Amino acid sequence: MAPPSNVVIPEPSLRPVIVLETHIPGLGLRASFDQRGMLFLALIHIESDAAATVSAHYSQNVHRAATEGIQTGTVVYLLAKGEADRFFEWLRTGISYPGGVN
């Protein structure tokens, strides 16, 4: 079924999304922001695009953990090599917000 053609999402509402590779084949960690600046992390099954977990955080509460991981509160997401660096670069460069406002 095709999406309705009369639905237009205003440009300011669009937020970039990054999908990070994990150590488990077929699972990824998707990160995105809402319009109010909340960071959403979802552990997803790549093939079906189904979320196994979803959590919301303030970006200043996300920290580097271990060699290749990110920590939000008591949860640590272990990522594939280089993905933690890619995630923090995504947060730092303004790519996570249109117009580079972080």
C-alpha positions in Angstrom: 0.0 0.0 0.0 1.4 3.3 -1.1 1.6 6.2 1.4 -1.0 9.0 1.0 0.2 11.5 -1.6 -1.5 14.4 0.2 0.7 14.2 3.3 3.6 16.7 3.4 6.1 16.7 6.2 7.3 20.3 6.8 11.1 20.6 6.4 11.8 21.8 10.0 10.1 18.6 11.3 12.6 16.3 9.6 15.5 15.1 11.8 18.5 13.2 10.6 18.8 9.6 11.7 21.9 7.5 12.1 21.9 3.7 12.3 24.9 2.2 14.0 26.2 -1.3 13.6 26.3 -3.6 16.7 28.3 -6.8 17.4 25.2 -8.9 16.6 24.5 -9.4 12.9 21.1 -8.1 11.9 20.8 -5.7 14.9 21.5 -2.0 14.8 21.1 1.0 17.0 19.1 3.9 15.5 19.5 7.4 17.0 17.4 10.4 16.1 16.1 13.6 17.7 12.5 14.9 18.0 11.6 18.5 17.6 12.2 19.3 21.3 15.8 18.0 21.3 15.2 14.6 22.9 17.6 11.9 21.7 15.8 8.6 20.9 17.8 5.3 20.8 16.2 2.2 19.4 17.7 -1.2 19.1 16.3 -2.4 15.8 16.2 -5.6 13.7 17.7 -4.2 10.4 15.8 -6.5 8.0 12.3 -5.9 9.3 13.0 -2.4 10.7 11.2 -3.5 14.0 12.3 -1.9 17.2 13.2 -4.2 20.1 13.8 -1.4 22.6 13.3 2.4 22.5 14.6 4.9 25.0 14.7 8.7 25.3 17.6 10.8 26.7 19.1 14.2 26.8 22.2 14.2 24.6 24.4 15.5 27.4 23.6 12.3 29.4 25.1 10.0 26.7 28.7 9.1 27.4 31.4 6.9 25.9 31.6 3.5 27.5 34.2 0.7 27.1 36.2 0.7 23.9 33.3 0.7 21.4 30.2 1.6 23.4 27.9 4.4 24.5 26.2 4.6 27.9 22.9 6.2 28.8 22.2 6.0 32.5 22.6 2.3 33.4 22.4 1.0 29.9 25.5 0.4 27.8 25.1 -0.3 24.0 28.1 -2.2 22.6 28.8 -1.2 19.0 30.9 -2.5 16.2 34.4 -1.1 15.7 34.4 2.6 14.9 30.7 3.1 15.4 31.0 4.9 18.8 33.3 7.5 17.2 30.8 7.9 14.3 28.0 8.4 16.8 29.7 11.1 18.8 30.9 12.8 15.6 27.2 12.8 14.5 26.3 14.5 17.8 29.2 17.0 17.7 29.1 18.3 14.1 25.5 19.5 14.1 24.4 16.8 11.6 21.9 15.8 14.2 20.0 19.1 13.8 19.1 20.9 10.6 21.1 24.1 10.4 23.8 22.7 12.7 22.2 24.0 15.9 23.3 21.6 18.7 
